[in-house]
Amino acid sequence: MGMPVKAERGRGFLRKLDRWIGVPAVLVLSLFRKKRPKPEQFNRIGICIFAAIGDALLASSIIADLRTAFPGSKITIFATPANLATFDLIAGFDDLIVVPITNPWAAVEAVRAHPVDILIDTSQWSRIGALVAALSRARWTIGFETDSQNRHFSYDFSVRHSPKVHELENFRSLLAPIGLECSAMPPLNLSSIAGINCLNIKHPYLVLHPWASGNHSELREWPIASWVDLASQVLKAGFGVIITGGPGDKSRADHLCLEIERRCGKVEPGTLLSLAGQSSLLDTAAYINRAVGVVAVNTGTMHLTALLGKPLVA
């Protein structure tokens, strides 16, 4: 599977539409829909994971705790085109359903076509997750109550989202309503990258990921000149350098490589490689897993590196 498409959260008009229409829609639904009690027995659990790669990885941690607590249950993941590739790296679920989240009616239909007993919405800010959960055929729904977002009214049970803890802890708190104290990490499936070779770069090598995503992503990025300085020093120290990124980062990554080559004067073949827009998420994960270290901005690549246990500066 290729690299994910542009994350839905990065589209300004959709964010505004989500607030303008989503808030009153959630309020209206809550007026006509009573809170229901938790089912005494349940065998089908759904998890809506509509975030970009970083949060999708962290949210997947609840899969492991659910699988341990309810080994006989069927776990269905409702993902989006933007984060679908993430689940090539995740184990423990039974079904993966693609939800066209930018088309609300189609999104609702996609979830309704796979009814579950309990539906857990991991969305923290947008209203579309709450609307999909409310209109699903789930017997009971759980979701976040997030400050100033007015998104929680239609859930059967809402959990306070805290800005004071790591997001991993917030996702784990979503299982408290069904009596679970969670501690599992995201269940990475390392066998999915075991057979991928990383022979196109000089070993040992470092991975650099300069690009953030989402709203105001530029506030989480480092000046290109700083990346050029870092890469040139790494190359002079005898390491290979890999630049990673998605399809939307390809032109900037190519420009960065040119600037690094200008700074170094001469770059030996096989010592500088850009994977941006040219490799799948699985391939990128394989290169990260074999790197001696990673330098990344705060984005999905950073979270993936941390979960793989690689030395990381972020």
Contacts in CASP RR format, 6 or more apart in sequence:
PFRMAT RR
TARGET T0000
AUTHOR 0000-0000-0000
METHOD contacts of the structure
MODEL  1
MGMPVKAERGRGFLRKLDRWIGVPAVLVLSLFRKKRPKPEQFNRIGICIF
AAIGDALLASSIIADLRTAFPGSKITIFATPANLATFDLIAGFDDLIVVP
ITNPWAAVEAVRAHPVDILIDTSQWSRIGALVAALSRARWTIGFETDSQN
RHFSYDFSVRHSPKVHELENFRSLLAPIGLECSAMPPLNLSSIAGINCLN
IKHPYLVLHPWASGNHSELREWPIASWVDLASQVLKAGFGVIITGGPGDK
SRADHLCLEIERRCGKVEPGTLLSLAGQSSLLDTAAYINRAVGVVAVNTG
TMHLTALLGKPLVA
1 84 0 8 1.000
1 85 0 8 1.000
1 88 0 8 1.000
1 280 0 8 1.000
1 281 0 8 1.000
1 282 0 8 1.000
2 85 0 8 1.000
2 280 0 8 1.000
2 281 0 8 1.000
3 85 0 8 1.000
3 245 0 8 1.000
3 246 0 8 1.000
3 247 0 8 1.000
3 277 0 8 1.000
3 279 0 8 1.000
3 280 0 8 1.000
3 281 0 8 1.000
3 284 0 8 1.000
4 52 0 8 1.000
4 53 0 8 1.000
4 81 0 8 1.000
4 82 0 8 1.000
4 83 0 8 1.000
4 84 0 8 1.000
4 85 0 8 1.000
4 86 0 8 1.000
4 246 0 8 1.000
4 281 0 8 1.000
5 81 0 8 1.000
5 82 0 8 1.000
5 247 0 8 1.000
6 82 0 8 1.000
6 248 0 8 1.000
7 52 0 8 1.000
7 53 0 8 1.000
7 82 0 8 1.000
7 83 0 8 1.000
7 213 0 8 1.000
7 214 0 8 1.000
8 14 0 8 1.000
8 50 0 8 1.000
8 80 0 8 1.000
8 82 0 8 1.000
8 101 0 8 1.000
8 102 0 8 1.000
9 15 0 8 1.000
9 51 0 8 1.000
9 52 0 8 1.000
9 126 0 8 1.000
9 214 0 8 1.000
9 215 0 8 1.000
10 213 0 8 1.000
10 214 0 8 1.000
10 215 0 8 1.000
10 217 0 8 1.000
11 102 0 8 1.000
12 215 0 8 1.000
14 102 0 8 1.000
15 126 0 8 1.000
15 215 0 8 1.000
18 126 0 8 1.000
18 127 0 8 1.000
18 128 0 8 1.000
19 127 0 8 1.000
21 127 0 8 1.000
22 127 0 8 1.000
22 128 0 8 1.000
22 131 0 8 1.000
22 151 0 8 1.000
23 127 0 8 1.000
23 150 0 8 1.000
23 151 0 8 1.000
25 127 0 8 1.000
25 131 0 8 1.000
26 127 0 8 1.000
26 130 0 8 1.000
26 131 0 8 1.000
26 134 0 8 1.000
26 150 0 8 1.000
26 151 0 8 1.000
26 152 0 8 1.000
26 153 0 8 1.000
26 154 0 8 1.000
27 150 0 8 1.000
27 153 0 8 1.000
29 131 0 8 1.000
29 134 0 8 1.000
29 135 0 8 1.000
29 153 0 8 1.000
29 154 0 8 1.000
30 134 0 8 1.000
30 153 0 8 1.000
30 154 0 8 1.000
33 134 0 8 1.000
33 154 0 8 1.000
35 156 0 8 1.000
35 157 0 8 1.000
36 139 0 8 1.000
36 140 0 8 1.000
36 156 0 8 1.000
37 140 0 8 1.000
37 156 0 8 1.000
38 118 0 8 1.000
38 140 0 8 1.000
38 156 0 8 1.000
38 157 0 8 1.000
38 177 0 8 1.000
38 178 0 8 1.000
39 117 0 8 1.000
39 118 0 8 1.000
39 139 0 8 1.000
39 140 0 8 1.000
42 70 0 8 1.000
42 73 0 8 1.000
42 117 0 8 1.000
42 118 0 8 1.000
42 139 0 8 1.000
42 140 0 8 1.000
43 72 0 8 1.000
43 73 0 8 1.000
43 74 0 8 1.000
43 117 0 8 1.000
44 73 0 8 1.000
44 74 0 8 1.000
44 76 0 8 1.000
44 115 0 8 1.000
44 116 0 8 1.000
44 117 0 8 1.000
44 118 0 8 1.000
45 66 0 8 1.000
45 70 0 8 1.000
45 73 0 8 1.000
45 74 0 8 1.000
45 75 0 8 1.000
45 76 0 8 1.000
45 116 0 8 1.000
45 117 0 8 1.000
45 118 0 8 1.000
45 119 0 8 1.000
45 120 0 8 1.000
46 75 0 8 1.000
46 76 0 8 1.000
46 77 0 8 1.000
46 78 0 8 1.000
46 116 0 8 1.000
46 118 0 8 1.000
46 119 0 8 1.000
46 120 0 8 1.000
46 138 0 8 1.000
47 59 0 8 1.000
47 62 0 8 1.000
47 63 0 8 1.000
47 66 0 8 1.000
47 75 0 8 1.000
47 76 0 8 1.000
47 77 0 8 1.000
47 78 0 8 1.000
47 93 0 8 1.000
47 119 0 8 1.000
47 120 0 8 1.000
47 122 0 8 1.000
48 78 0 8 1.000
48 99 0 8 1.000
48 111 0 8 1.000
48 119 0 8 1.000
48 120 0 8 1.000
48 121 0 8 1.000
48 122 0 8 1.000
48 123 0 8 1.000
48 129 0 8 1.000
48 132 0 8 1.000
48 133 0 8 1.000
49 55 0 8 1.000
49 56 0 8 1.000
49 59 0 8 1.000
49 60 0 8 1.000
49 77 0 8 1.000
49 78 0 8 1.000
49 79 0 8 1.000
49 80 0 8 1.000
49 83 0 8 1.000
49 122 0 8 1.000
50 78 0 8 1.000
50 79 0 8 1.000
50 80 0 8 1.000
50 83 0 8 1.000
50 99 0 8 1.000
50 101 0 8 1.000
50 122 0 8 1.000
50 123 0 8 1.000
50 126 0 8 1.000
50 128 0 8 1.000
50 129 0 8 1.000
51 59 0 8 1.000
51 83 0 8 1.000
51 122 0 8 1.000
51 123 0 8 1.000
51 124 0 8 1.000
52 82 0 8 1.000
52 83 0 8 1.000
52 213 0 8 1.000
52 214 0 8 1.000
52 300 0 8 1.000
53 82 0 8 1.000
53 83 0 8 1.000
53 85 0 8 1.000
53 86 0 8 1.000
53 281 0 8 1.000
53 299 0 8 1.000
53 300 0 8 1.000
53 301 0 8 1.000
53 303 0 8 1.000
53 304 0 8 1.000
54 86 0 8 1.000
54 299 0 8 1.000
54 300 0 8 1.000
54 302 0 8 1.000
54 303 0 8 1.000
54 304 0 8 1.000
55 122 0 8 1.000
55 124 0 8 1.000
55 167 0 8 1.000
56 79 0 8 1.000
56 83 0 8 1.000
56 86 0 8 1.000
56 87 0 8 1.000
57 86 0 8 1.000
57 89 0 8 1.000
57 90 0 8 1.000
57 186 0 8 1.000
57 300 0 8 1.000
57 303 0 8 1.000
57 304 0 8 1.000
57 307 0 8 1.000
58 167 0 8 1.000
58 168 0 8 1.000
58 171 0 8 1.000
58 186 0 8 1.000
58 303 0 8 1.000
59 122 0 8 1.000
59 171 0 8 1.000
60 86 0 8 1.000
60 87 0 8 1.000
60 90 0 8 1.000
60 186 0 8 1.000
60 187 0 8 1.000
61 168 0 8 1.000
61 171 0 8 1.000
61 172 0 8 1.000
61 182 0 8 1.000
61 184 0 8 1.000
61 185 0 8 1.000
61 186 0 8 1.000
61 187 0 8 1.000
62 120 0 8 1.000
62 122 0 8 1.000
62 171 0 8 1.000
62 172 0 8 1.000
62 174 0 8 1.000
62 175 0 8 1.000
62 182 0 8 1.000
62 184 0 8 1.000
63 75 0 8 1.000
63 77 0 8 1.000
63 90 0 8 1.000
63 91 0 8 1.000
63 92 0 8 1.000
63 93 0 8 1.000
63 186 0 8 1.000
63 187 0 8 1.000
64 92 0 8 1.000
64 184 0 8 1.000
64 185 0 8 1.000
64 186 0 8 1.000
64 187 0 8 1.000
65 172 0 8 1.000
65 175 0 8 1.000
65 180 0 8 1.000
65 182 0 8 1.000
65 183 0 8 1.000
65 184 0 8 1.000
66 73 0 8 1.000
66 75 0 8 1.000
66 175 0 8 1.000
66 180 0 8 1.000
67 73 0 8 1.000
67 75 0 8 1.000
67 92 0 8 1.000
67 187 0 8 1.000
68 184 0 8 1.000
69 180 0 8 1.000
74 94 0 8 1.000
74 95 0 8 1.000
75 92 0 8 1.000
75 93 0 8 1.000
75 94 0 8 1.000
75 95 0 8 1.000
76 93 0 8 1.000
76 94 0 8 1.000
76 95 0 8 1.000
76 96 0 8 1.000
76 97 0 8 1.000
76 114 0 8 1.000
76 116 0 8 1.000
77 87 0 8 1.000
77 93 0 8 1.000
77 95 0 8 1.000
77 96 0 8 1.000
77 97 0 8 1.000
78 97 0 8 1.000
78 99 0 8 1.000
78 110 0 8 1.000
78 111 0 8 1.000
78 114 0 8 1.000
78 132 0 8 1.000
79 86 0 8 1.000
79 87 0 8 1.000
79 96 0 8 1.000
79 97 0 8 1.000
79 98 0 8 1.000
79 99 0 8 1.000
80 98 0 8 1.000
80 99 0 8 1.000
80 100 0 8 1.000
80 101 0 8 1.000
81 98 0 8 1.000
81 100 0 8 1.000
84 96 0 8 1.000
84 98 0 8 1.000
85 280 0 8 1.000
85 281 0 8 1.000
85 282 0 8 1.000
86 281 0 8 1.000
87 93 0 8 1.000
87 96 0 8 1.000
88 189 0 8 1.000
88 192 0 8 1.000
88 280 0 8 1.000
88 281 0 8 1.000
88 282 0 8 1.000
89 188 0 8 1.000
89 189 0 8 1.000
89 192 0 8 1.000
89 193 0 8 1.000
89 281 0 8 1.000
89 282 0 8 1.000
89 285 0 8 1.000
89 304 0 8 1.000
90 186 0 8 1.000
90 187 0 8 1.000
90 188 0 8 1.000
90 189 0 8 1.000
91 187 0 8 1.000
91 188 0 8 1.000
91 189 0 8 1.000
92 187 0 8 1.000
95 114 0 8 1.000
97 110 0 8 1.000
97 111 0 8 1.000
97 113 0 8 1.000
97 114 0 8 1.000
98 110 0 8 1.000
99 107 0 8 1.000
99 110 0 8 1.000
99 111 0 8 1.000
99 132 0 8 1.000
100 106 0 8 1.000
100 107 0 8 1.000
100 110 0 8 1.000
101 107 0 8 1.000
101 128 0 8 1.000
101 129 0 8 1.000
101 132 0 8 1.000
104 128 0 8 1.000
104 131 0 8 1.000
104 132 0 8 1.000
107 128 0 8 1.000
107 132 0 8 1.000
108 131 0 8 1.000
108 132 0 8 1.000
108 135 0 8 1.000
108 136 0 8 1.000
111 119 0 8 1.000
111 132 0 8 1.000
111 133 0 8 1.000
111 135 0 8 1.000
111 136 0 8 1.000
112 135 0 8 1.000
112 136 0 8 1.000
112 137 0 8 1.000
115 136 0 8 1.000
115 137 0 8 1.000
115 138 0 8 1.000
116 136 0 8 1.000
116 137 0 8 1.000
116 138 0 8 1.000
116 139 0 8 1.000
117 138 0 8 1.000
117 139 0 8 1.000
117 140 0 8 1.000
118 138 0 8 1.000
118 139 0 8 1.000
118 140 0 8 1.000
118 141 0 8 1.000
118 142 0 8 1.000
118 178 0 8 1.000
119 133 0 8 1.000
119 136 0 8 1.000
119 138 0 8 1.000
119 140 0 8 1.000
119 141 0 8 1.000
119 142 0 8 1.000
120 141 0 8 1.000
120 142 0 8 1.000
120 143 0 8 1.000
120 174 0 8 1.000
120 175 0 8 1.000
121 129 0 8 1.000
121 130 0 8 1.000
121 132 0 8 1.000
121 133 0 8 1.000
121 141 0 8 1.000
121 142 0 8 1.000
121 143 0 8 1.000
121 144 0 8 1.000
121 155 0 8 1.000
122 143 0 8 1.000
122 144 0 8 1.000
122 171 0 8 1.000
122 174 0 8 1.000
123 129 0 8 1.000
123 130 0 8 1.000
123 143 0 8 1.000
123 144 0 8 1.000
123 151 0 8 1.000
124 144 0 8 1.000
124 146 0 8 1.000
124 149 0 8 1.000
124 161 0 8 1.000
124 167 0 8 1.000
124 170 0 8 1.000
125 146 0 8 1.000
125 149 0 8 1.000
125 151 0 8 1.000
126 151 0 8 1.000
127 149 0 8 1.000
127 150 0 8 1.000
127 151 0 8 1.000
129 151 0 8 1.000
130 143 0 8 1.000
130 151 0 8 1.000
130 152 0 8 1.000
130 153 0 8 1.000
130 154 0 8 1.000
130 155 0 8 1.000
131 154 0 8 1.000
133 141 0 8 1.000
133 143 0 8 1.000
133 154 0 8 1.000
133 155 0 8 1.000
134 141 0 8 1.000
134 154 0 8 1.000
134 155 0 8 1.000
140 156 0 8 1.000
140 157 0 8 1.000
141 154 0 8 1.000
141 155 0 8 1.000
141 156 0 8 1.000
141 157 0 8 1.000
142 155 0 8 1.000
142 156 0 8 1.000
142 157 0 8 1.000
142 158 0 8 1.000
142 159 0 8 1.000
142 174 0 8 1.000
142 177 0 8 1.000
142 178 0 8 1.000
143 152 0 8 1.000
143 155 0 8 1.000
143 157 0 8 1.000
143 158 0 8 1.000
143 159 0 8 1.000
143 174 0 8 1.000
144 151 0 8 1.000
144 152 0 8 1.000
144 158 0 8 1.000
144 159 0 8 1.000
144 160 0 8 1.000
144 161 0 8 1.000
144 170 0 8 1.000
144 174 0 8 1.000
145 151 0 8 1.000
145 152 0 8 1.000
145 158 0 8 1.000
145 159 0 8 1.000
145 160 0 8 1.000
145 161 0 8 1.000
146 152 0 8 1.000
146 161 0 8 1.000
147 161 0 8 1.000
147 163 0 8 1.000
152 158 0 8 1.000
157 177 0 8 1.000
159 173 0 8 1.000
159 174 0 8 1.000
159 176 0 8 1.000
159 177 0 8 1.000
160 173 0 8 1.000
161 170 0 8 1.000
162 169 0 8 1.000
162 170 0 8 1.000
162 173 0 8 1.000
172 182 0 8 1.000
172 183 0 8 1.000
173 182 0 8 1.000
175 182 0 8 1.000
185 307 0 8 1.000
186 307 0 8 1.000
188 307 0 8 1.000
188 308 0 8 1.000
190 289 0 8 1.000
192 282 0 8 1.000
192 285 0 8 1.000
193 282 0 8 1.000
193 285 0 8 1.000
193 286 0 8 1.000
193 289 0 8 1.000
195 286 0 8 1.000
196 282 0 8 1.000
196 283 0 8 1.000
196 286 0 8 1.000
197 286 0 8 1.000
198 286 0 8 1.000
198 287 0 8 1.000
198 290 0 8 1.000
200 270 0 8 1.000
200 273 0 8 1.000
201 240 0 8 1.000
201 242 0 8 1.000
201 270 0 8 1.000
201 271 0 8 1.000
201 273 0 8 1.000
201 287 0 8 1.000
202 238 0 8 1.000
202 239 0 8 1.000
202 240 0 8 1.000
202 268 0 8 1.000
202 270 0 8 1.000
202 271 0 8 1.000
203 240 0 8 1.000
203 290 0 8 1.000
204 239 0 8 1.000
204 240 0 8 1.000
204 291 0 8 1.000
204 292 0 8 1.000
205 239 0 8 1.000
205 240 0 8 1.000
205 241 0 8 1.000
205 242 0 8 1.000
205 291 0 8 1.000
205 292 0 8 1.000
206 234 0 8 1.000
206 239 0 8 1.000
206 240 0 8 1.000
206 241 0 8 1.000
206 242 0 8 1.000
206 291 0 8 1.000
206 292 0 8 1.000
206 293 0 8 1.000
206 294 0 8 1.000
206 295 0 8 1.000
207 242 0 8 1.000
207 244 0 8 1.000
207 287 0 8 1.000
207 288 0 8 1.000
207 291 0 8 1.000
207 293 0 8 1.000
207 294 0 8 1.000
207 295 0 8 1.000
207 296 0 8 1.000
207 305 0 8 1.000
208 227 0 8 1.000
208 230 0 8 1.000
208 231 0 8 1.000
208 241 0 8 1.000
208 242 0 8 1.000
208 243 0 8 1.000
208 244 0 8 1.000
208 294 0 8 1.000
208 295 0 8 1.000
208 296 0 8 1.000
209 243 0 8 1.000
209 244 0 8 1.000
209 245 0 8 1.000
209 294 0 8 1.000
209 295 0 8 1.000
209 296 0 8 1.000
209 297 0 8 1.000
209 299 0 8 1.000
209 301 0 8 1.000
209 302 0 8 1.000
210 221 0 8 1.000
210 222 0 8 1.000
210 224 0 8 1.000
210 227 0 8 1.000
210 243 0 8 1.000
210 252 0 8 1.000
210 253 0 8 1.000
210 256 0 8 1.000
210 296 0 8 1.000
210 297 0 8 1.000
211 217 0 8 1.000
211 221 0 8 1.000
211 245 0 8 1.000
211 246 0 8 1.000
211 249 0 8 1.000
211 252 0 8 1.000
211 253 0 8 1.000
211 276 0 8 1.000
211 297 0 8 1.000
211 299 0 8 1.000
212 218 0 8 1.000
212 219 0 8 1.000
212 220 0 8 1.000
212 221 0 8 1.000
212 297 0 8 1.000
212 298 0 8 1.000
212 299 0 8 1.000
213 299 0 8 1.000
213 300 0 8 1.000
217 299 0 8 1.000
220 297 0 8 1.000
220 298 0 8 1.000
220 299 0 8 1.000
221 297 0 8 1.000
222 297 0 8 1.000
224 252 0 8 1.000
224 255 0 8 1.000
224 256 0 8 1.000
224 259 0 8 1.000
227 256 0 8 1.000
228 256 0 8 1.000
228 259 0 8 1.000
228 260 0 8 1.000
228 263 0 8 1.000
229 263 0 8 1.000
230 295 0 8 1.000
231 241 0 8 1.000
231 243 0 8 1.000
231 256 0 8 1.000
231 260 0 8 1.000
231 263 0 8 1.000
231 272 0 8 1.000
232 260 0 8 1.000
232 263 0 8 1.000
232 264 0 8 1.000
234 240 0 8 1.000
234 241 0 8 1.000
235 241 0 8 1.000
235 260 0 8 1.000
235 264 0 8 1.000
235 267 0 8 1.000
235 271 0 8 1.000
235 272 0 8 1.000
236 264 0 8 1.000
238 271 0 8 1.000
239 292 0 8 1.000
240 270 0 8 1.000
240 271 0 8 1.000
240 272 0 8 1.000
240 273 0 8 1.000
241 260 0 8 1.000
241 271 0 8 1.000
241 272 0 8 1.000
241 273 0 8 1.000
242 273 0 8 1.000
242 274 0 8 1.000
242 275 0 8 1.000
242 287 0 8 1.000
242 291 0 8 1.000
243 253 0 8 1.000
243 256 0 8 1.000
243 257 0 8 1.000
243 272 0 8 1.000
243 273 0 8 1.000
243 274 0 8 1.000
243 275 0 8 1.000
243 276 0 8 1.000
244 275 0 8 1.000
244 276 0 8 1.000
244 279 0 8 1.000
244 284 0 8 1.000
244 287 0 8 1.000
244 288 0 8 1.000
244 301 0 8 1.000
245 253 0 8 1.000
245 275 0 8 1.000
245 276 0 8 1.000
245 277 0 8 1.000
245 284 0 8 1.000
245 301 0 8 1.000
246 276 0 8 1.000
246 277 0 8 1.000
247 276 0 8 1.000
247 277 0 8 1.000
248 276 0 8 1.000
248 277 0 8 1.000
249 276 0 8 1.000
249 277 0 8 1.000
250 274 0 8 1.000
250 276 0 8 1.000
250 277 0 8 1.000
250 278 0 8 1.000
252 276 0 8 1.000
253 274 0 8 1.000
253 276 0 8 1.000
253 277 0 8 1.000
254 274 0 8 1.000
254 276 0 8 1.000
256 274 0 8 1.000
257 272 0 8 1.000
257 274 0 8 1.000
260 267 0 8 1.000
260 272 0 8 1.000
261 267 0 8 1.000
261 272 0 8 1.000
275 283 0 8 1.000
275 284 0 8 1.000
275 287 0 8 1.000
279 287 0 8 1.000
284 301 0 8 1.000
284 304 0 8 1.000
285 304 0 8 1.000
285 308 0 8 1.000
288 294 0 8 1.000
288 301 0 8 1.000
288 304 0 8 1.000
288 305 0 8 1.000
288 308 0 8 1.000
288 310 0 8 1.000
289 308 0 8 1.000
289 310 0 8 1.000
291 310 0 8 1.000
292 311 0 8 1.000
293 305 0 8 1.000
293 310 0 8 1.000
293 311 0 8 1.000
293 312 0 8 1.000
294 301 0 8 1.000
294 302 0 8 1.000
294 305 0 8 1.000
294 310 0 8 1.000
294 311 0 8 1.000
294 312 0 8 1.000
294 313 0 8 1.000
295 312 0 8 1.000
295 313 0 8 1.000
295 314 0 8 1.000
296 302 0 8 1.000
296 305 0 8 1.000
296 312 0 8 1.000
296 313 0 8 1.000
296 314 0 8 1.000
297 314 0 8 1.000
298 314 0 8 1.000
302 312 0 8 1.000
302 314 0 8 1.000
305 312 0 8 1.000
305 314 0 8 1.000
306 312 0 8 1.000
306 314 0 8 1.000
END
